[in-house]
Amino acid sequence: QVQLVESGGGLVQAGGSLRLSCAASGITFSINAMGWYRQAPGKERELVATISSTDSINYADSVKGRFTISRDNAKNTVYLQMNSLKPEDTAVYYCNLRRYFTKHEVDYWGQGTQVAVSS
Protein backbone atom coordinates (compact mmCIF):
# COMPACT_ATOMS: atom_id res chain seq x y z
CA GLN A 1 0.00 0.00 0.00
CA VAL A 2 1.55 3.27 -1.14
CA GLN A 3 1.51 6.12 1.36
CA LEU A 4 2.72 9.67 0.87
CA VAL A 5 2.92 11.92 3.90
CA GLU A 6 3.62 15.62 3.46
CA SER A 7 4.90 18.02 6.08
CA GLY A 8 6.36 21.50 6.33
CA GLY A 9 3.46 23.72 5.36
CA GLY A 10 2.46 26.77 7.32
CA LEU A 11 1.94 30.52 7.34
CA VAL A 12 4.75 32.78 6.17
CA GLN A 13 5.12 36.40 5.15
CA ALA A 14 5.77 37.36 1.56
CA GLY A 15 9.45 36.98 0.77
CA GLY A 16 9.86 34.17 3.26
CA SER A 17 10.76 30.53 2.78
CA LEU A 18 9.32 27.13 3.54
CA ARG A 19 10.52 23.61 2.92
CA LEU A 20 8.02 20.89 2.19
CA SER A 21 8.82 17.22 2.65
CA CYS A 22 7.04 14.13 1.39
CA ALA A 23 7.91 10.71 2.77
CA ALA A 24 6.89 7.69 0.71
CA SER A 25 6.35 4.14 1.86
CA GLY A 26 5.04 0.91 0.41
CA ILE A 27 6.81 1.26 -2.93
CA THR A 28 10.30 1.22 -4.41
CA PHE A 29 10.81 4.96 -4.25
CA SER A 30 13.90 5.38 -6.39
CA ILE A 31 12.39 4.15 -9.65
CA ASN A 32 9.40 6.47 -9.66
CA ALA A 33 8.85 10.04 -10.71
CA MET A 34 7.88 12.43 -7.94
CA GLY A 35 6.25 15.79 -8.03
CA TRP A 36 4.54 18.62 -6.22
CA TYR A 37 1.22 20.06 -7.27
CA ARG A 38 -0.90 22.77 -5.69
CA GLN A 39 -4.51 23.82 -5.61
CA ALA A 40 -5.69 27.25 -4.62
CA PRO A 41 -9.30 27.92 -3.60
CA GLY A 42 -11.57 27.95 -6.62
CA LYS A 43 -8.82 26.83 -8.97
CA GLU A 44 -7.76 23.57 -10.54
CA ARG A 45 -4.81 21.60 -9.28
CA GLU A 46 -1.64 22.64 -11.10
CA LEU A 47 1.85 21.28 -11.48
CA VAL A 48 4.56 22.97 -9.45
CA ALA A 49 7.61 20.78 -10.04
CA THR A 50 8.54 17.23 -10.96
CA ILE A 51 11.67 15.13 -10.66
CA SER A 52 12.18 11.87 -12.50
CA SER A 53 13.98 8.74 -11.36
CA THR A 54 17.03 10.03 -13.26
CA ASP A 55 16.76 13.47 -11.62
CA SER A 56 15.36 15.21 -14.66
CA ILE A 57 13.52 18.26 -13.29
CA ASN A 58 10.66 20.36 -14.55
CA TYR A 59 9.20 23.53 -13.02
CA ALA A 60 6.12 25.60 -13.65
CA ASP A 61 7.08 28.98 -15.07
CA SER A 62 5.53 30.71 -12.06
CA VAL A 63 8.02 29.14 -9.64
CA LYS A 64 11.21 28.97 -11.70
CA GLY A 65 14.13 30.54 -9.89
CA ARG A 66 12.28 30.49 -6.55
CA PHE A 67 11.47 26.83 -5.86
CA THR A 68 13.79 23.83 -5.87
CA ILE A 69 12.70 20.21 -5.95
CA SER A 70 15.02 17.45 -4.80
CA ARG A 71 14.86 13.85 -3.71
CA ASP A 72 16.72 11.63 -1.26
CA ASN A 73 16.26 8.04 -2.35
CA ALA A 74 17.92 6.74 0.82
CA LYS A 75 15.17 8.41 2.85
CA ASN A 76 12.34 7.82 0.35
CA THR A 77 11.67 11.52 0.53
CA VAL A 78 11.11 14.34 -1.92
CA TYR A 79 11.50 17.98 -0.94
CA LEU A 80 10.32 21.33 -2.20
CA GLN A 81 12.35 24.32 -1.08
CA MET A 82 10.27 27.44 -1.60
CA ASN A 83 11.99 30.81 -1.44
CA SER A 84 10.79 34.35 -2.14
CA LEU A 85 7.23 33.27 -1.50
CA LYS A 86 4.41 35.37 -2.85
CA PRO A 87 0.75 35.61 -1.78
CA GLU A 88 -0.20 33.89 -5.04
CA ASP A 89 1.71 30.81 -3.86
CA THR A 90 -0.99 30.27 -1.24
CA ALA A 91 -2.52 26.84 -1.84
CA VAL A 92 -2.74 23.29 -0.62
CA TYR A 93 0.38 21.53 -1.84
CA TYR A 94 0.15 17.86 -2.78
CA CYS A 95 2.91 15.33 -3.19
CA ASN A 96 2.62 13.02 -6.18
CA LEU A 97 4.25 9.72 -7.07
CA ARG A 98 3.80 8.51 -10.63
CA ARG A 99 4.36 4.86 -11.30
CA TYR A 100 4.90 3.92 -14.92
CA PHE A 101 3.79 0.64 -16.43
CA THR A 102 4.16 -0.59 -20.01
CA LYS A 103 0.93 0.91 -21.28
CA HIS A 104 -0.29 3.16 -18.51
CA GLU A 105 0.66 5.09 -15.41
CA VAL A 106 -0.76 5.30 -11.91
CA ASP A 107 -0.69 8.41 -9.72
CA TYR A 108 -0.56 8.36 -5.95
CA TRP A 109 -1.27 11.46 -3.87
CA GLY A 110 -0.56 12.66 -0.39
CA GLN A 111 -3.18 14.28 1.81
CA GLY A 112 -1.91 17.80 1.15
CA THR A 113 -0.28 20.46 3.27
CA GLN A 114 -1.48 24.06 3.48
CA VAL A 115 0.83 26.91 2.54
CA ALA A 116 -0.37 30.42 3.26
CA VAL A 117 1.62 33.51 2.31
CA SER A 118 0.57 36.83 3.76
CA SER A 119 1.28 40.15 2.07
C-alpha positions in Angstrom: 0.0 0.0 0.0 1.6 3.3 -1.1 1.5 6.1 1.4 2.7 9.7 0.9 2.9 11.9 3.9 3.6 15.6 3.5 4.9 18.0 6.1 6.4 21.5 6.3 3.5 23.7 5.4 2.5 26.8 7.3 1.9 30.5 7.3 4.8 32.8 6.2 5.1 36.4 5.2 5.8 37.4 1.6 9.5 37.0 0.8 9.9 34.2 3.3 10.8 30.5 2.8 9.3 27.1 3.5 10.5 23.6 2.9 8.0 20.9 2.2 8.8 17.2 2.7 7.0 14.1 1.4 7.9 10.7 2.8 6.9 7.7 0.7 6.3 4.1 1.9 5.0 0.9 0.4 6.8 1.3 -2.9 10.3 1.2 -4.4 10.8 5.0 -4.2 13.9 5.4 -6.4 12.4 4.2 -9.6 9.4 6.5 -9.7 8.9 10.0 -10.7 7.9 12.4 -7.9 6.2 15.8 -8.0 4.5 18.6 -6.2 1.2 20.1 -7.3 -0.9 22.8 -5.7 -4.5 23.8 -5.6 -5.7 27.3 -4.6 -9.3 27.9 -3.6 -11.6 28.0 -6.6 -8.8 26.8 -9.0 -7.8 23.6 -10.5 -4.8 21.6 -9.3 -1.6 22.6 -11.1 1.8 21.3 -11.5 4.6 23.0 -9.5 7.6 20.8 -10.0 8.5 17.2 -11.0 11.7 15.1 -10.7 12.2 11.9 -12.5 14.0 8.7 -11.4 17.0 10.0 -13.3 16.8 13.5 -11.6 15.4 15.2 -14.7 13.5 18.3 -13.3 10.7 20.4 -14.6 9.2 23.5 -13.0 6.1 25.6 -13.6 7.1 29.0 -15.1 5.5 30.7 -12.1 8.0 29.1 -9.6 11.2 29.0 -11.7 14.1 30.5 -9.9 12.3 30.5 -6.6 11.5 26.8 -5.9 13.8 23.8 -5.9 12.7 20.2 -6.0 15.0 17.5 -4.8 14.9 13.8 -3.7 16.7 11.6 -1.3 16.3 8.0 -2.4 17.9 6.7 0.8 15.2 8.4 2.9 12.3 7.8 0.3 11.7 11.5 0.5 11.1 14.3 -1.9 11.5 18.0 -0.9 10.3 21.3 -2.2 12.4 24.3 -1.1 10.3 27.4 -1.6 12.0 30.8 -1.4 10.8 34.3 -2.1 7.2 33.3 -1.5 4.4 35.4 -2.9 0.8 35.6 -1.8 -0.2 33.9 -5.0 1.7 30.8 -3.9 -1.0 30.3 -1.2 -2.5 26.8 -1.8 -2.7 23.3 -0.6 0.4 21.5 -1.8 0.2 17.9 -2.8 2.9 15.3 -3.2 2.6 13.0 -6.2 4.3 9.7 -7.1 3.8 8.5 -10.6 4.4 4.9 -11.3 4.9 3.9 -14.9 3.8 0.6 -16.4 4.2 -0.6 -20.0 0.9 0.9 -21.3 -0.3 3.2 -18.5 0.7 5.1 -15.4 -0.8 5.3 -11.9 -0.7 8.4 -9.7 -0.6 8.4 -5.9 -1.3 11.5 -3.9 -0.6 12.7 -0.4 -3.2 14.3 1.8 -1.9 17.8 1.2 -0.3 20.5 3.3 -1.5 24.1 3.5 0.8 26.9 2.5 -0.4 30.4 3.3 1.6 33.5 2.3 0.6 36.8 3.8 1.3 40.1 2.1 
